[in-house]
Amino acid sequence: MNTSKDFINTGLRGIAVASTKISDVRGDEGKLIYRGYLIQDLATNASFEEVVYLLLHEKLPDPEALSAFRGHLARERGLPSGVLDALRTFPADAMPMDVLQAGVSMLAPYDPDIRSLSHDAAVEMAVRLIAKTASLVAAWHRIRGGEAPLEPDETLGHAANFLYMLFGSRPDSETAGFMDSCLVLHAEHSFNASTFAAREVASTRAHMYAAASAAVGSLSGELHGSANVRVMEMLLKIGEPANVAAYVDRELDAGRLIMGLGHAVYKTDDPRSFILSPMARRMGERAGGTKWYDMAKQLEVLGKEGFRKRKGRDIFVNVDFYSAPLYYAMGIPVDLFSSVFAVSRIAGWCAHILEEHFALAAPKPVLYRPESDYVGDYCGPAECAFIPIEKR
Amino acid sequence: MNTSKDFINTGLRGIAVASTKISDVRGDEGKLIYRGYLIQDLATNASFEEVVYLLLHEKLPDPEALSAFRGHLARERGLPSGVLDALRTFPADAMPMDVLQAGVSMLAPYDPDIRSLSHDAAVEMAVRLIAKTASLVAAWHRIRGGEAPLEPDETLGHAANFLYMLFGSRPDSETAGFMDSCLVLHAEHSFNASTFAAREVASTRAHMYAAASAAVGSLSGELHGSANVRVMEMLLKIGEPANVAAYVDRELDAGRLIMGLGHAVYKTDDPRSFILSPMARRMGERAGGTKWYDMAKQLEVLGKEGFRKRKGRDIFVNVDFYSAPLYYAMGIPVDLFSSVFAVSRIAGWCAHILEEHFALAAPKPVLYRPESDYVGDYCGPAECAFIPIEKR
């Protein structure tokens, strides 16, 4: 086999590894599209359940289908008691993403379809996994705080029930609606690192839970899903609006980036940031003050100006920039921000795992098995001679 | 960004995605090389502990270093009681690879270095994880069988202790030596699917447990680590030597492959199969008969002949072909074969995660973030118009 070394150590930037019908990120135009629909339209008009249906079933539901699907998702929210018992064994200071990665794997043996290979069974598994991921995040947060996990409330929508299971009180409709929009906005983003991990694992024909658990692991990395955690930590560290300008100058002068500015794909502000920003301001107002939102806004303006002045080109706001102050104003603990991301993105992962397992059109996906370039030692022209231990 | 579509849906075959100093697979020559050393030399002369040292520390240990390293690995075998409690919550029919994937994630919160970013801490984590992976596999097997998990025996080597914790009796030196060779042979194989999954997850700066858990998920797929399970299931299904010829004809005539024949990388018999084959025969003799080994041998001969006759080209034996009858003769349950693979490959995964996190030479590894090609609907030249639910 001839091996191409043209793309070595580039993280596969610019290499289309697969065809997909799930989403399109048109970075130059600042467009994010789920199955043909603009993210702005979906965030404004569709619920998370509607978007999950779209992602899994490849079309928007009619009212009857949506009602049935809402009921289906709601009935699947409960966690097996064995999984709750296992969560109770974790140390209270365990990182929520570690618990979630384990939790997704732990759900597998309880799924009655786990050994099935049919498409219908896989969609059932996806519905269960999407429903239960929110419950896992909420249950762990309560368990680590010494509180009993709550039973889901089937009368609530997915976003409202998640907030209820997390905080123990039913959210007002505005807060639930904001969370619902956040779940819609984060549900899918093409072949990002976690989704690629899910597809990579699924390509071996590993089942949905194995692949989704891997995706949680990938999302836990600070270059990916915990970027919103880093944004909030930065805002907290800056502390006061008066400190923003000096912070921006110091970071940019040192050649560092401002967290939440810059994106690998968009050459515009992230289309999701325009929807998140006003929600962050409004939740701030309701939470007693818009300080963190205001600081983020100031940071955006000064960060963009400073970057342009130093580099002669523009830098743009990414999705993590305003989700951080928004989640913070909602009262979500900072160390759960990545988990909230997963509560949403699990929908996209499941759609991609289904596509990896069942795409029928040729060319079919095949096991990911890249090459590498060995640059290690050879001790000369041939292999190293093995030296027995007694002679070393 | 210009996107190359030259490699779409090819599973990255023939694309070198990264430079590595860990191993080299020279498929045309039938050579597998760990850090400069031929697999044959290592399997014949070096213990698993020695090979783990080589993989993690980039050189073979001297006697003193090896002795210290053996002690270090042996002392890290114990599982936190919380993890054992969590394993006891799993249903007894849970698939061992699901339990192992969860188990690797569950270890993370107990690692005192989990929040550390230093290279030294990462090597410590690797030692702990390699030591404990064997214990996880053995503990789960005993728990599912209603038996108490055993404490590790620090006086035994890694392979012997694994068999002891699995079966409850200390293995004779020949059996322990065979398991040791198996662990050496399976420890590393470049950018296969599970290792690539580990690196992909690690590329987000996710920690070692998150990345290794993802690799377990990838290995669980039937196109990857459970191929040795499929080989043994095939042998058991054929049942008797007299049925082999008819089985080969039927499968090849139907255009199907014989499990264990064929490999994506080698253009020769897998170099590891030459070492596994005599061990499989010998363990068969000791276990009361070489029936399964003999059938495998017959299947190899007839499968190769039949393939050549029908296709005009050669097909080769892969690593899973003789590991299956070998593990079976050792008394390892068939559904644990992939887990035994993981007990070994965890060493390679850890080496790759270290390389992904700490490779200092430019070009440095970067987050894997490939492109895809959207082939879904657009409902016309622009995006689909969103239709409100009441009008659907």
Chai-1 contact restraints between the chains, C-beta under 6 A:
chainA,res_idxA,chainB,res_idxB,connection_type,confidence,min_distance_angstrom,max_distance_angstrom,comment,restraint_id
A,M1,B,G14,contact,1.0,0.0,6.0,A-B,restraint_1
A,T3,B,G14,contact,1.0,0.0,6.0,A-B,restraint_2
A,T3,B,A16,contact,1.0,0.0,6.0,A-B,restraint_3
A,S4,B,G14,contact,1.0,0.0,6.0,A-B,restraint_4
A,S4,B,I15,contact,1.0,0.0,6.0,A-B,restraint_5
A,K5,B,A16,contact,1.0,0.0,6.0,A-B,restraint_6
A,F7,B,I15,contact,1.0,0.0,6.0,A-B,restraint_7
A,I8,B,A16,contact,1.0,0.0,6.0,A-B,restraint_8
A,I8,B,S19,contact,1.0,0.0,6.0,A-B,restraint_9
A,N9,B,A18,contact,1.0,0.0,6.0,A-B,restraint_10
A,N9,B,P363,contact,1.0,0.0,6.0,A-B,restraint_11
A,G11,B,V366,contact,1.0,0.0,6.0,A-B,restraint_12
A,G11,B,L367,contact,1.0,0.0,6.0,A-B,restraint_13
A,G11,B,Y368,contact,1.0,0.0,6.0,A-B,restraint_14
A,G11,B,R369,contact,1.0,0.0,6.0,A-B,restraint_15
A,L12,B,Y368,contact,1.0,0.0,6.0,A-B,restraint_16
A,L12,B,P370,contact,1.0,0.0,6.0,A-B,restraint_17
A,G14,B,M1,contact,1.0,0.0,6.0,A-B,restraint_18
A,G14,B,T3,contact,1.0,0.0,6.0,A-B,restraint_19
A,G14,B,S4,contact,1.0,0.0,6.0,A-B,restraint_20
A,I15,B,S4,contact,1.0,0.0,6.0,A-B,restraint_21
A,I15,B,F7,contact,1.0,0.0,6.0,A-B,restraint_22
A,I15,B,P370,contact,1.0,0.0,6.0,A-B,restraint_23
A,A16,B,T3,contact,1.0,0.0,6.0,A-B,restraint_24
A,A16,B,K5,contact,1.0,0.0,6.0,A-B,restraint_25
A,A16,B,I8,contact,1.0,0.0,6.0,A-B,restraint_26
A,A16,B,E371,contact,1.0,0.0,6.0,A-B,restraint_27
A,A16,B,S372,contact,1.0,0.0,6.0,A-B,restraint_28
A,A16,B,D373,contact,1.0,0.0,6.0,A-B,restraint_29
A,V17,B,P370,contact,1.0,0.0,6.0,A-B,restraint_30
A,A18,B,N9,contact,1.0,0.0,6.0,A-B,restraint_31
A,A18,B,S372,contact,1.0,0.0,6.0,A-B,restraint_32
A,S19,B,I8,contact,1.0,0.0,6.0,A-B,restraint_33
A,S19,B,D373,contact,1.0,0.0,6.0,A-B,restraint_34
A,S19,B,V375,contact,1.0,0.0,6.0,A-B,restraint_35
A,T20,B,S372,contact,1.0,0.0,6.0,A-B,restraint_36
A,K21,B,V375,contact,1.0,0.0,6.0,A-B,restraint_37
A,K21,B,G376,contact,1.0,0.0,6.0,A-B,restraint_38
A,D24,B,Y374,contact,1.0,0.0,6.0,A-B,restraint_39
A,I33,B,E383,contact,1.0,0.0,6.0,A-B,restraint_40
A,R35,B,G376,contact,1.0,0.0,6.0,A-B,restraint_41
A,G36,B,D377,contact,1.0,0.0,6.0,A-B,restraint_42
A,G36,B,Y378,contact,1.0,0.0,6.0,A-B,restraint_43
A,G36,B,C379,contact,1.0,0.0,6.0,A-B,restraint_44
A,G36,B,C384,contact,1.0,0.0,6.0,A-B,restraint_45
A,Y37,B,C384,contact,1.0,0.0,6.0,A-B,restraint_46
A,Y37,B,F386,contact,1.0,0.0,6.0,A-B,restraint_47
A,L38,B,E383,contact,1.0,0.0,6.0,A-B,restraint_48
A,D41,B,F386,contact,1.0,0.0,6.0,A-B,restraint_49
A,N45,B,F386,contact,1.0,0.0,6.0,A-B,restraint_50
A,D62,B,R392,contact,1.0,0.0,6.0,A-B,restraint_51
A,P63,B,I389,contact,1.0,0.0,6.0,A-B,restraint_52
A,G82,B,T89,contact,1.0,0.0,6.0,A-B,restraint_53
A,D85,B,T89,contact,1.0,0.0,6.0,A-B,restraint_54
A,A86,B,A86,contact,1.0,0.0,6.0,A-B,restraint_55
A,A86,B,T89,contact,1.0,0.0,6.0,A-B,restraint_56
A,T89,B,G82,contact,1.0,0.0,6.0,A-B,restraint_57
A,T89,B,D85,contact,1.0,0.0,6.0,A-B,restraint_58
A,T89,B,A86,contact,1.0,0.0,6.0,A-B,restraint_59
A,F90,B,P109,contact,1.0,0.0,6.0,A-B,restraint_60
A,P91,B,P109,contact,1.0,0.0,6.0,A-B,restraint_61
A,A94,B,P109,contact,1.0,0.0,6.0,A-B,restraint_62
A,D98,B,S105,contact,1.0,0.0,6.0,A-B,restraint_63
A,D98,B,A108,contact,1.0,0.0,6.0,A-B,restraint_64
A,D98,B,P109,contact,1.0,0.0,6.0,A-B,restraint_65
A,Q101,B,S105,contact,1.0,0.0,6.0,A-B,restraint_66
A,A102,B,A102,contact,1.0,0.0,6.0,A-B,restraint_67
A,A102,B,S105,contact,1.0,0.0,6.0,A-B,restraint_68
A,A102,B,M106,contact,1.0,0.0,6.0,A-B,restraint_69
A,S105,B,D98,contact,1.0,0.0,6.0,A-B,restraint_70
A,S105,B,Q101,contact,1.0,0.0,6.0,A-B,restraint_71
A,S105,B,A102,contact,1.0,0.0,6.0,A-B,restraint_72
A,M106,B,A102,contact,1.0,0.0,6.0,A-B,restraint_73
A,A108,B,D98,contact,1.0,0.0,6.0,A-B,restraint_74
A,P109,B,F90,contact,1.0,0.0,6.0,A-B,restraint_75
A,P109,B,P91,contact,1.0,0.0,6.0,A-B,restraint_76
A,P109,B,A94,contact,1.0,0.0,6.0,A-B,restraint_77
A,P109,B,D98,contact,1.0,0.0,6.0,A-B,restraint_78
A,S190,B,S372,contact,1.0,0.0,6.0,A-B,restraint_79
A,F191,B,P370,contact,1.0,0.0,6.0,A-B,restraint_80
A,F191,B,S372,contact,1.0,0.0,6.0,A-B,restraint_81
A,A193,B,T204,contact,1.0,0.0,6.0,A-B,restraint_82
A,A193,B,L367,contact,1.0,0.0,6.0,A-B,restraint_83
A,A193,B,Y368,contact,1.0,0.0,6.0,A-B,restraint_84
A,A193,B,R369,contact,1.0,0.0,6.0,A-B,restraint_85
A,A197,B,E200,contact,1.0,0.0,6.0,A-B,restraint_86
A,A197,B,V201,contact,1.0,0.0,6.0,A-B,restraint_87
A,A197,B,A214,contact,1.0,0.0,6.0,A-B,restraint_88
A,E200,B,A197,contact,1.0,0.0,6.0,A-B,restraint_89
A,E200,B,E200,contact,1.0,0.0,6.0,A-B,restraint_90
A,V201,B,A197,contact,1.0,0.0,6.0,A-B,restraint_91
A,V201,B,G217,contact,1.0,0.0,6.0,A-B,restraint_92
A,V201,B,S218,contact,1.0,0.0,6.0,A-B,restraint_93
A,T204,B,A193,contact,1.0,0.0,6.0,A-B,restraint_94
A,T204,B,S218,contact,1.0,0.0,6.0,A-B,restraint_95
A,T204,B,G221,contact,1.0,0.0,6.0,A-B,restraint_96
A,T204,B,L223,contact,1.0,0.0,6.0,A-B,restraint_97
A,T204,B,H224,contact,1.0,0.0,6.0,A-B,restraint_98
A,R205,B,G221,contact,1.0,0.0,6.0,A-B,restraint_99
A,R205,B,E222,contact,1.0,0.0,6.0,A-B,restraint_100
A,R205,B,L223,contact,1.0,0.0,6.0,A-B,restraint_101
A,A206,B,G217,contact,1.0,0.0,6.0,A-B,restraint_102
A,A206,B,S220,contact,1.0,0.0,6.0,A-B,restraint_103
A,A206,B,G221,contact,1.0,0.0,6.0,A-B,restraint_104
A,A210,B,G217,contact,1.0,0.0,6.0,A-B,restraint_105
A,A210,B,S220,contact,1.0,0.0,6.0,A-B,restraint_106
A,S213,B,G217,contact,1.0,0.0,6.0,A-B,restraint_107
A,A214,B,A197,contact,1.0,0.0,6.0,A-B,restraint_108
A,A214,B,A214,contact,1.0,0.0,6.0,A-B,restraint_109
A,A214,B,G217,contact,1.0,0.0,6.0,A-B,restraint_110
A,G217,B,V201,contact,1.0,0.0,6.0,A-B,restraint_111
A,G217,B,A206,contact,1.0,0.0,6.0,A-B,restraint_112
A,G217,B,A210,contact,1.0,0.0,6.0,A-B,restraint_113
A,G217,B,S213,contact,1.0,0.0,6.0,A-B,restraint_114
A,G217,B,A214,contact,1.0,0.0,6.0,A-B,restraint_115
A,S218,B,V201,contact,1.0,0.0,6.0,A-B,restraint_116
A,S218,B,T204,contact,1.0,0.0,6.0,A-B,restraint_117
A,S220,B,A206,contact,1.0,0.0,6.0,A-B,restraint_118
A,S220,B,A210,contact,1.0,0.0,6.0,A-B,restraint_119
A,G221,B,T204,contact,1.0,0.0,6.0,A-B,restraint_120
A,G221,B,R205,contact,1.0,0.0,6.0,A-B,restraint_121
A,G221,B,A206,contact,1.0,0.0,6.0,A-B,restraint_122
A,E222,B,R205,contact,1.0,0.0,6.0,A-B,restraint_123
A,L223,B,T204,contact,1.0,0.0,6.0,A-B,restraint_124
A,L223,B,R205,contact,1.0,0.0,6.0,A-B,restraint_125
A,L223,B,L367,contact,1.0,0.0,6.0,A-B,restraint_126
A,H224,B,T204,contact,1.0,0.0,6.0,A-B,restraint_127
A,A264,B,R369,contact,1.0,0.0,6.0,A-B,restraint_128
A,P363,B,N9,contact,1.0,0.0,6.0,A-B,restraint_129
A,V366,B,G11,contact,1.0,0.0,6.0,A-B,restraint_130
A,L367,B,G11,contact,1.0,0.0,6.0,A-B,restraint_131
A,L367,B,A193,contact,1.0,0.0,6.0,A-B,restraint_132
A,L367,B,L223,contact,1.0,0.0,6.0,A-B,restraint_133
A,Y368,B,G11,contact,1.0,0.0,6.0,A-B,restraint_134
A,Y368,B,L12,contact,1.0,0.0,6.0,A-B,restraint_135
A,Y368,B,A193,contact,1.0,0.0,6.0,A-B,restraint_136
A,R369,B,G11,contact,1.0,0.0,6.0,A-B,restraint_137
A,R369,B,A193,contact,1.0,0.0,6.0,A-B,restraint_138
A,R369,B,A264,contact,1.0,0.0,6.0,A-B,restraint_139
A,P370,B,L12,contact,1.0,0.0,6.0,A-B,restraint_140
A,P370,B,I15,contact,1.0,0.0,6.0,A-B,restraint_141
A,P370,B,V17,contact,1.0,0.0,6.0,A-B,restraint_142
A,P370,B,F191,contact,1.0,0.0,6.0,A-B,restraint_143
A,E371,B,A16,contact,1.0,0.0,6.0,A-B,restraint_144
A,S372,B,A16,contact,1.0,0.0,6.0,A-B,restraint_145
A,S372,B,A18,contact,1.0,0.0,6.0,A-B,restraint_146
A,S372,B,T20,contact,1.0,0.0,6.0,A-B,restraint_147
A,S372,B,S190,contact,1.0,0.0,6.0,A-B,restraint_148
A,S372,B,F191,contact,1.0,0.0,6.0,A-B,restraint_149
A,D373,B,A16,contact,1.0,0.0,6.0,A-B,restraint_150
A,D373,B,S19,contact,1.0,0.0,6.0,A-B,restraint_151
A,Y374,B,D24,contact,1.0,0.0,6.0,A-B,restraint_152
A,V375,B,S19,contact,1.0,0.0,6.0,A-B,restraint_153
A,V375,B,K21,contact,1.0,0.0,6.0,A-B,restraint_154
A,G376,B,K21,contact,1.0,0.0,6.0,A-B,restraint_155
A,G376,B,R35,contact,1.0,0.0,6.0,A-B,restraint_156
A,D377,B,G36,contact,1.0,0.0,6.0,A-B,restraint_157
A,Y378,B,G36,contact,1.0,0.0,6.0,A-B,restraint_158
A,C379,B,G36,contact,1.0,0.0,6.0,A-B,restraint_159
A,E383,B,I33,contact,1.0,0.0,6.0,A-B,restraint_160
A,E383,B,L38,contact,1.0,0.0,6.0,A-B,restraint_161
A,C384,B,G36,contact,1.0,0.0,6.0,A-B,restraint_162
A,C384,B,Y37,contact,1.0,0.0,6.0,A-B,restraint_163
A,F386,B,Y37,contact,1.0,0.0,6.0,A-B,restraint_164
A,F386,B,D41,contact,1.0,0.0,6.0,A-B,restraint_165
A,F386,B,N45,contact,1.0,0.0,6.0,A-B,restraint_166
A,I389,B,P63,contact,1.0,0.0,6.0,A-B,restraint_167
A,R392,B,D62,contact,1.0,0.0,6.0,A-B,restraint_168
